[in-house]
Amino acid sequence: MPRKQRDALKQLDATLLGLKVALRHRQLGLARRLRSAAWEQVDLLPAHLTHEQRRDLFQAKLAIHALARHMEGRPHS
């Protein structure tokens, strides 16, 4: 794997960890930025992600939407 891709993979893992922490602390803006950054890093990687990375990104999407609804005072759907 080329160095650029290895670096992107390391950065993706760090970003996913930060994303989990941001969601745990209910930092919606930061979570959205980190999820966006994670997808930018995915673009630098080979055509596949691990199952865990896909799961983490999908769960983050759901958690961001739930947190946004909660902060707006809307019920969960």
Buried (B, 14 or more C-beta within 10 A) or exposed (E): EEEEEEEBBEBBBBBBEBBBEBBEEEBBEBBBBBBEBBEEBBEBBEEEBEEEBEEBBEEBEEBBEEBEEEEEEEEEE
